[in-house]
Amino acid sequence: MKEEEIIIIGSNGQLGTALKEKYPNATAVDYNELDITDLKQLNSFDWSKFRIIINAAAFTNVDGAETKDGRVGAWKINAIGPANLSKIAIENNLILVHISTDYVFDGTLEIHDENEPYSPLSVYGASKAAGDILVSQIEKSYILRTSWVIGEGNNFVKTMMNLGAKGINPTVVSDQIGKLTFTSELVRAIDHLLVNKAPYGTYNLTNDGSKVSWADITRTIFKIMSTENNVTDITTEEYYKNKNGIAPRPLNSVLNLDKIHGTGFVSRDWNKELKKYVEKEIS
């Protein structure tokens, strides 16, 4: 696999940034350079030197997607965009790598495998499910379904670190259960599937380790930071009580990793990766 044959879509996001670090010789574009919702623009783009499209573009503002304008934006970027890229991939015989989310499920099962029927609770989840369905129709595609992504830029871990540094004792949701996914892990998995020419299809991908709540993760962050902050648990229902425009969240986001492990991929424990991440931010 040659880096020069890769094009990274959505290159300025958390995952896009990590992909650029892994593939410095790949072509990296963001929406202002290539708008995936504009089929005319995609059709006029020169795809001749590429063999692989990695689509890291997404509308990820879960609550914002519940608004009038956000609903339109979510469906354009998360559904129409992947549909357009699927068309381009077919016409140019390209491999399409696409990123999915646990939000395509309602979270009623304790663990989700790749064959679970779609059951999104939110506009964001529905738009991502639509994108998955469209991408899955093309033969040469990989869909990586992930959750609780942490990388460069604003994210939950950095927010909690800032609160810890200020001596603030946060109240954090304790009934949403899952595992962190560091962008470095996503990049490792994408590279693994491509380099090893794994069978096309949908693969769950998070870091390995114990399943925990956001409150548990916050306590772990404070422990790594050696702060004395206290964390108060709260349910999702209580946390969002009397707040308008809040999208429903799946309570169980644990993804079964057996399928990708079957390809020879060895997952890294989120606890160890979180420790490295926090210590790097502190230093």
N, C-alpha and C positions, 0 to 999 in steps of 0.2 A: 504493500500500500504506500503510495507516494503522497506526501502532505500537499503537494501542489495540485492534486486532483480533488482536494476537499474544499467545499465552500461552507462557511459557517454563517447561518442566518440568525439575526438577533445577537450580534457579537458584543453588545455593550452591557448585557445583563449579567447576572451572577454566573450562570453556566457558560455563557458566551465568553466571558473573561477567562474562565478556567480553560476553555477549549483553545483559546488563542495562545495561552501559555504552553499547552501541550503540543499544539500544531502551529508553531510560529511562521511556517512557510505556507500555510493555507490562506485562501482568500477569505477575509472576514468583512461582512457587511451588516449594517443596521438598517432600520426602517427608512431613514432619510436617504440611504443609498440604493436600497432595493425593497420596495413595498410589496410584500407577499399577498396583500389583499387586492392588488392591481394586476389582473391577468395580462392585460396589454403590456404593462411594463415587464412582466416576467417573460412574455413571449419575445420581446425585443432584446432581452439580455443574451449575451453570448455564453452558452453552456458547454461549448465544444471541448474545453480543456478539463472539465470536471467529470468525476466518476461517482462522487459521494456528496450528497446534501445532508448537512446536520442542521435540523431546525430547532434552534434554541429560543425562537421568538414565541412569546405568549403574553396574553392579557392576564395578569395574576392578581389584580386587585379584586379579591373575592367579594368584599362588601360593595365596592364601586360598581361591580357588574350588575348589582340589583337596581341601579338607577336607570333612568331612560336612556341617557347617552352611553352609560357604561354597558348596558345590555347590547347595544348596537356594536360597540367596540369589541366586547368579548366575543361575540359571534363572528365578527369580521376576522379577527386575528386568530382565534382558536379553532374556527371551523372552516371559514372560506379560505383562509391562508393555507392550511394543510391540504384542502381540496385542490387549490391551484398548484401547490408544489407536487402533489401526486400526479397531476396532469403533466407537468413538466418532466417529472421523473420517468413516466411511461414513455413520453415522446422522445426523450433523449437517452433512454436506457441507463438511468442513474439509480443508485441505491439511496433511499431516503431514510434517515434516522430522525425519529420524532419523539418528543418527551411528553409523557402523560402524567396523571396524578391520581392519588387515592380519592379525590373528590368526585370521581366518576361513580363511586359507590356510596351507599347511604350509611355505612359504618355499623350496620346491625350485626354483621358476622364478626367474630373475634379475630379472624385472620382471612385475608383475601388472596385468592389465587388468580391466575391469568384468565381463567374461564368463567369467573363469576359474571352473571348478567349485569348490565349497566343499571344503576339506580340512583342517579345524581339528585341531590337535594336542592342545589342552587343553580342560578344562571351560569356561573362560572363552571360548575361541574357538568352541566348539560352541554355547554359549548365545547368543553374539552372532550366529552364523550363523543360528540359529533365528529370532531377532528380525528379521534381514534378510529372510528368506524370507516371514515373515508380513507385514511392512510392504510388501514388493514386490508383494503381491497386490492392494493397493488402487490405484486409478488415480491419485489425486491425492497422490502421495508423492515426496519426494526423499530418497534415502539417500546420505549423504556418507561414503565409506570413507576413513579416515585412518590415520596412524601417528605414533608418537613425539611425542605432544602435550605442548606446553610452554605454561603460562599462569601465572596467579596461584596461590599455594599451593605445597605441597611438590612438587618435581619433580627430574629428573636434573640439570638445569643448576644449580639452586640448591644441590643437594648437592655437586656438584663445585666450585662457587664457595666454599662453606664449607671444603672440604678445602684448596683453594688458599690461602685466607686464613690457614689454620692451619699452612701449610707442609708438609702431608702429601702424600706421593707415592703416588697410588692405583694399583691394578692394575685395569684396565678391559677389558671384553670387546671383542675386535677382529674377531670373525668374524660378528657381526650387522651387516648392511649396510642402510642406509635413508637417509631424509631427515627432518629435524625438521618438525613442523607447529606453528606458533604459533597460539594460540587466535584471535589477531587475523586470521590468514589464514582460519581456518574461518569466522569471522563475516563476513568480506568475501565469501567464496564463497556462504554461505547468503543473504546480502543480494542478491548478484548474481543468483542463480537466481530468487529471489522477485520482485525488481524487474523483471527482464527477462522474466519468465514463460517461463523456459527449459523445454524438454520435460521432463516428469516422468521419473524413473528413478534409477539409481545412478550416482554420479560419484565417481571417485577424487579425493582432495584432500590434498596436502601442500604445503609450500613447495617451490619449485624450487631448482635448484643441483646441485652434485656429490653423488654418493652416497658415503656415508662410514660408518665404524664409530663405536660409542660412544667408543672410545679416541681416534679422530681428533677427535671433537667435544670431548672433554675437553682435548686439546692446544690446540684453537682457543680454548676458554674461558680457559685459562691464558695464552695469548698476548695475548688482549684485556685480561686483568687485569695483564699485565706481571709475572707471577710466574716464579720459577725452578723450579717443580715439575716433576718427571719423571713420565711415565706409562709403566707397564709393561703390555704387551699380554698377554692371556690368552684362550684359547678358551672358549666357552660351556661345553663339557664339563668342562674343567679347573676353571673358576670355581665350578661347582655340584657338583663331585665330593664325595661323602660327605655332601652336604646332603639332608635329607629334605623331602618335601612341595613340591618344586620343579616347577612346570609347564614342559613343553617349550616352547621359543620358536622361531618361524620365523627362519631365518638371513638370508633375503633379504626385506626389507620394502619394496623400491622399488616405487612405484605409478606406472603410466602415466597421465599427466595430459592426454593428447591430447583426451579427450572433453570435459572441462570447458573446455579451451582453445578447443575448437570452438564454444563458446557466447559467446566474446568475453572470457572471464575471463583476466586477465594475472597469473600467479603471481609472487610476490616471492621473491627468493633467500634461503635460510635463513641463509647467512653474514652478510648485511647485517642481517637481523632479529635474529640472535643477538648481534651487536655492539651493536645498540641496546638489547637486553634486558639484557645484562650491564652495560653502561655506566649504564643506568638504575638497576640494583640497587646498583651501587657508589656512585652519587652520593647 
